Amino acid sequence: MAKQEIMTLNVGPHHPSTHGVLRLIVELDGERVLSITPDIGYLHRGIEKLSESKKFLQVLPLTDRMDYMSSGTNNLAYILAVEKLLGIDVPPRARFIRTIMAEITRINSHLLGIGSAAGDCGAVSMLLYSLREREGCLDLFDETTGGRMMLTYYRPGGVANDLLPGFEDRLKAFLDKFPKKLDEYDTLLKNNRIWLKRQVGIGYISREDALSYGLTGPTARGSGIDRDIRRDEPYEAYDEVQINVPVYTDCDAYSRWRVRMDEMRESVNILRQLIARIPDGPYINHEAAKYVLPEKPRVKDSMEALIHHFKLVVEGLAPPKGEVYSSIEGPKGEIGFYIVSDGTPHPYRMRVRPSCFVNLQAIQKMGPGNMMSDVPAIIGSIDIVLGEIDR
């Protein structure tokens, strides 16, 4: 009988299939994985501590740069927490605009998630196709916010500016074409024997283990956990639309891929409902003058508005003392912000509940028993972004 020799292999932090500067310490028996230990911190920027030295509005661009594929939902989760502190309302039109941007963000994130996961398994054409469709999302962001990846679009009480004329028509045009592209992806991969070999039964994690690890988002719904904050604890305009939550019970990489594909189709349905029901009215709550910048035309002809604008920019808004937690359903799972205010224009303490950070730990359960060649496929099925893990 041959003597068993355990080899310890370092994967990363430069490896191209780790979705960022992630290091994995992998123990192997031949080609078979015995254990995987993720080693993080190579990208650490201290965003939470840095935020405590910034004014509340200055924190917003930092949230863009956590999961940089989901800038819009990062912004929204943070702004909802700030609004809880301030106790201000959001006009109906602003709630709809925010929800529209959040769902476009979901499609944008899932496209890169499924594309890079397929690329990790050798299906490079899938990555190129998903990047092609993602351009439609980036164009919609660009025309509305001025940014393609980093939106910085949400504000306490609403959004930075209203939708431009013709936005709804351009969004409808994108929604009319996009489902056909998803059908093409299914034609390419759904019954592809190589893809199935690389996905089915790979990275298994049971429903019980997924609950134990605190998994959320598509990673959890691929293991049979029927949980979605948009439906279960509605925020913004999600209580105005019908939401169907896709759930799969095979608990493997293929299930997680199917969840993301179905979620993009569901986002199309949600966006169509939002466009049909979006009301007229203000895009921001100007009645909350203590916390909201006055409109630009007023700044030019009103001394009161000019002084108010100056004080908000220079001194910053100062919420009352208190602490809040607010979370939403981001593309990769629950993302929440815990903020403590001491009554000054700076957060006294800010802590993020990041979905990628929590979901990554499950690789310790998903990895053992698989082949070394399956490790990139497992990482891709979790869909991590190291900017959020090492925030």
C-alpha positions in Angstrom: 0.0 0.0 0.0 1.4 3.3 -1.1 2.2 5.8 1.6 -0.2 8.8 1.7 1.5 12.1 1.4 -0.4 15.4 2.1 0.7 18.3 0.0 -0.1 21.9 1.0 -0.6 24.2 -2.0 -0.8 28.0 -2.0 -3.5 29.3 -4.5 -3.0 33.0 -4.9 -3.0 35.7 -4.0 -2.1 36.4 -7.7 -4.0 33.5 -9.1 -6.3 34.6 -12.0 -9.3 32.6 -10.9 -9.6 33.9 -7.3 -11.7 37.0 -8.3 -9.2 39.3 -6.5 -6.2 39.0 -4.2 -7.4 36.0 -2.3 -5.1 33.4 -1.0 -6.3 29.8 -0.4 -4.3 27.3 1.6 -5.3 24.0 0.1 -4.3 20.5 1.5 -4.3 17.8 -1.2 -4.1 14.1 -1.3 -3.0 13.7 -4.9 -5.6 15.7 -6.8 -8.2 15.4 -4.1 -8.9 18.4 -1.8 -8.7 17.6 1.9 -9.2 21.1 3.2 -9.3 24.7 2.1 -8.5 27.7 4.3 -9.1 31.2 2.9 -6.5 33.8 3.9 -7.8 37.3 3.3 -6.5 40.8 4.0 -4.2 41.5 1.0 -6.5 44.2 -0.3 -7.5 45.7 3.1 -8.2 49.5 2.9 -9.9 50.1 6.2 -13.1 51.6 4.8 -15.1 51.2 8.0 -12.5 53.0 10.1 -11.8 55.6 7.3 -15.6 56.4 7.2 -15.4 57.5 10.9 -13.2 60.4 9.8 -15.5 61.4 7.0 -18.7 63.4 6.9 -21.8 61.3 6.3 -22.1 62.3 2.7 -18.4 61.7 2.1 -18.8 58.1 3.1 -20.9 57.4 0.0 -18.0 57.1 -2.5 -16.3 54.7 -0.1 -19.3 52.3 -0.2 -19.0 52.4 -4.0 -15.6 50.7 -3.8 -16.5 47.7 -1.6 -18.3 45.4 -4.0 -17.5 47.5 -7.1 -19.9 45.4 -9.2 -22.8 46.4 -7.0 -22.2 50.1 -6.4 -25.9 51.0 -6.5 -27.0 48.6 -3.9 -24.0 49.5 -1.6 -25.1 53.1 -1.8 -28.7 52.2 -1.1 -28.0 50.1 2.0 -25.9 52.9 3.5 -28.3 55.7 2.7 -31.2 53.7 4.2 -29.2 53.5 7.5 -28.5 57.2 7.4 -32.2 58.0 6.7 -33.1 55.9 9.8 -30.8 58.1 11.9 -32.2 61.3 10.3 -35.8 60.2 10.4 -36.7 61.6 7.0 -39.1 60.4 4.4 -38.4 59.6 0.7 -40.9 60.8 -2.0 -42.6 58.0 -4.0 -40.9 58.8 -7.3 -37.5 58.7 -5.6 -38.3 55.3 -4.1 -39.1 53.9 -7.5 -36.0 55.4 -9.1 -33.9 53.9 -6.3 -35.5 50.5 -6.8 -35.0 50.7 -10.6 -31.3 51.4 -10.1 -31.0 48.6 -7.6 -32.4 46.0 -10.0 -30.2 47.2 -12.9 -27.3 46.8 -10.5 -28.5 43.2 -9.8 -28.4 42.4 -13.5 -25.1 44.1 -13.9 -23.6 42.1 -11.0 -25.0 38.7 -12.0 -23.8 39.1 -15.6 -20.3 39.5 -14.5 -20.8 36.7 -11.8 -22.0 34.1 -14.3 -19.5 35.2 -17.0 -16.5 35.0 -14.7 -17.6 31.7 -13.2 -18.0 30.3 -16.7 -14.6 31.7 -17.7 -13.0 30.0 -14.7 -14.2 26.7 -16.1 -12.9 27.4 -19.7 -16.1 28.8 -21.2 -14.5 32.1 -22.2 -17.1 32.9 -24.8 -19.7 33.1 -22.0 -17.6 35.8 -20.3 -17.4 37.8 -23.5 -21.2 37.6 -24.1 -22.0 38.6 -20.5 -19.7 41.6 -20.8 -21.4 42.6 -24.0 -24.9 42.7 -22.3 -23.4 44.4 -19.3 -22.7 47.4 -21.4 -26.4 48.0 -21.6 -26.5 48.4 -17.8 -23.5 50.6 -17.7 -24.9 52.9 -20.4 -28.1 53.4 -18.3 -26.0 54.2 -15.3 -23.8 56.6 -17.3 -26.6 58.7 -18.6 -28.4 58.9 -15.2 -25.5 59.3 -12.7 -22.5 60.3 -14.8 -20.6 57.1 -13.7 -20.5 53.6 -15.1 -19.2 51.7 -12.1 -19.1 54.1 -9.2 -22.6 55.7 -9.1 -22.6 57.8 -5.9 -26.2 58.5 -6.9 -28.3 58.1 -3.8 -28.8 60.9 -1.3 -30.6 61.2 2.1 -34.2 61.8 1.1 -33.9 60.7 -2.5 -31.4 60.7 -5.4 -29.0 63.2 -6.8 -31.0 64.0 -9.9 -34.2 62.9 -11.8 -34.2 60.5 -14.6 -33.4 62.1 -18.0 -36.1 62.3 -20.6 -36.3 59.1 -22.6 -34.7 57.0 -19.9 -37.8 54.8 -19.6 -37.8 54.1 -23.3 -34.1 53.2 -23.3 -34.6 50.9 -20.4 -37.6 49.2 -22.1 -35.5 48.7 -25.2 -32.8 46.9 -23.1 -35.5 44.8 -21.3 -37.0 43.7 -24.7 -33.6 42.4 -25.9 -32.1 41.0 -22.7 -34.3 37.9 -22.1 -33.3 36.6 -25.6 -29.6 36.9 -24.6 -30.3 34.9 -21.5 -31.9 32.2 -23.7 -28.7 32.2 -25.7 -26.7 31.6 -22.5 -28.9 28.6 -21.7 -28.5 27.3 -25.2 -24.7 27.6 -24.7 -24.4 26.1 -21.3 -27.5 24.6 -19.8 -27.1 21.2 -21.4 -23.5 21.4 -22.3 -21.9 18.2 -21.0 -18.6 19.9 -20.2 -20.3 22.6 -18.2 -22.5 20.1 -16.4 -19.4 18.0 -15.5 -17.7 21.1 -14.0 -20.8 22.2 -12.1 -23.2 19.4 -11.1 -22.4 18.0 -7.7 -19.4 20.4 -7.3 -19.1 22.6 -4.2 -21.9 20.9 -2.3 -23.2 22.5 0.8 -26.4 21.3 2.5 -29.3 23.6 3.6 -28.4 23.0 7.2 -24.8 23.9 6.7 -25.7 27.0 4.6 -27.9 28.2 7.5 -25.1 27.4 10.0 -22.6 29.5 8.0 -25.1 32.4 7.7 -25.1 32.3 3.9 -27.5 34.7 2.0 -28.4 35.6 -1.5 -28.0 33.2 -4.5 -25.5 31.1 -2.6 -28.1 30.3 0.1 -31.0 30.0 -2.3 -29.0 27.4 -4.3 -29.2 25.3 -1.1 -32.9 25.5 -0.7 -33.1 28.6 1.6 -36.2 30.5 0.6 -35.2 33.9 1.9 -35.1 37.3 0.1 -35.3 40.6 2.0 -37.0 42.3 -1.0 -40.0 40.0 -0.5 -39.8 39.2 3.2 -39.0 42.7 4.5 -39.9 45.1 1.6 -38.0 48.4 1.4 -38.3 51.2 -1.2 -40.8 50.2 -3.9 -40.5 46.5 -3.6 -43.9 46.3 -1.8 -45.4 47.8 -5.0 -44.4 44.8 -7.2 -44.8 41.1 -7.5 -41.5 39.2 -6.7 -40.9 35.5 -7.4 -37.9 34.2 -5.6 -36.0 31.3 -7.4 -34.9 28.5 -5.1 -33.0 25.3 -6.0 -32.3 22.4 -3.7 -29.4 20.5 -5.3 -27.0 22.6 -3.2 -24.2 22.6 -5.8 -22.4 25.1 -8.1 -25.0 24.4 -10.8 -27.9 25.3 -8.5 -26.2 28.6 -7.7 -25.7 29.3 -11.4 -29.4 28.6 -12.1 -30.5 30.9 -9.3 -28.5 33.8 -10.8 -29.9 33.1 -14.3 -33.5 33.1 -13.0 -32.9 36.2 -10.8 -31.9 38.2 -13.9 -35.2 37.1 -15.6 -37.1 38.1 -12.5 -35.3 41.5 -12.4 -36.6 42.1 -15.9 -40.1 41.4 -14.7 -39.6 43.7 -11.6 -38.2 46.5 -13.8 -41.2 46.3 -16.2 -43.6 46.6 -13.3 -41.7 49.6 -11.9 -41.6 51.4 -15.2 -45.4 50.9 -15.6 -46.1 52.3 -12.1 -43.5 55.0 -11.6 -45.2 58.2 -10.3 -44.5 61.8 -11.0 -43.3 64.1 -8.3 -40.0 65.2 -6.7 -36.9 63.1 -6.9 -35.7 64.2 -3.4 -37.4 65.4 -0.2 -36.6 69.1 -0.3 -38.9 69.7 2.7 -36.1 68.1 4.8 -34.1 71.2 4.3 -31.9 70.6 7.3 -30.3 67.6 5.6 -30.9 68.1 1.8 -28.9 70.3 -0.5 -31.1 73.0 -2.1 -31.7 72.9 -5.9 -29.0 74.5 -8.0 -31.3 77.3 -9.5 -32.2 78.4 -5.9 -28.6 78.6 -4.9 -28.0 81.1 -7.7 -30.8 83.5 -6.8 -31.4 83.0 -3.0 -29.0 84.0 -0.3 -30.7 81.8 2.2 -30.3 78.8 -0.2 -26.6 79.7 -0.8 -25.9 79.8 2.9 -27.7 76.6 3.5 -25.8 74.9 0.7 -22.5 76.2 2.1 -23.1 75.0 5.6 -24.2 71.5 4.5 -21.1 71.1 2.3 -18.6 72.6 4.7 -20.0 71.4 8.1 -22.0 68.4 6.9 -25.3 67.0 8.2 -25.4 66.0 11.8 -27.9 63.3 12.7 -29.2 63.1 16.3 -27.5 60.7 18.7 -28.5 57.0 18.2 -27.6 53.7 16.5 -29.2 51.9 13.6 -28.9 48.9 11.5 -30.3 48.6 8.0 -29.9 45.8 5.5 -31.1 45.1 1.9 -31.0 42.2 -0.5 -27.8 42.9 -2.6 -27.0 40.9 -5.7 -24.7 38.6 -3.6 -26.8 38.5 -0.5 -27.6 40.6 2.6 -25.6 43.7 2.9 -26.2 45.9 6.0 -24.8 48.9 7.7 -24.6 49.5 11.5 -24.0 53.1 12.3 -23.6 54.9 15.7 -24.1 58.6 15.7 -22.9 60.9 18.5 -24.6 63.9 17.1 -21.6 65.2 15.1 -21.3 65.3 11.3 -19.1 62.1 11.4 -20.2 58.5 12.1 -18.9 57.6 15.6 -18.8 54.0 14.5 -19.6 52.2 11.3 -19.7 48.5 10.7 -20.7 46.7 7.5 -22.3 43.3 7.2 -20.9 42.2 3.8 -22.4 39.3 1.9 -19.2 38.3 0.2 -17.2 38.1 3.5 -19.8 35.9 5.1 -20.4 33.7 2.0 -16.6 33.1 1.4 -16.2 31.1 4.6 -18.4 28.4 3.2 -15.6 27.4 0.8 -14.2 25.4 3.8 -17.3 23.2 3.6 -17.7 23.2 -0.1 -14.1 22.3 -1.0 -13.1 19.0 0.6 -13.8 15.9 -1.5 -13.6 17.8 -4.8 -10.7 17.8 -7.2 -8.1 20.6 -7.3 -9.4 21.6 -10.7 -12.9 22.2 -9.2 -11.6 24.9 -6.8 -11.9 27.8 -9.3 -15.4 26.6 -10.2 -16.4 26.7 -6.5 -15.0 30.2 -6.0 -16.9 31.4 -9.1 -20.1 29.8 -7.9 -19.9 31.9 -4.6 -19.4 35.0 -6.7 -17.1 37.0 -4.4 -15.5 40.4 -4.8 -12.5 41.0 -2.6 -13.2 44.7 -2.3 -16.1 43.9 -0.1 -14.3 41.1 1.8 -11.3 43.3 2.5 -13.3 46.5 2.9 
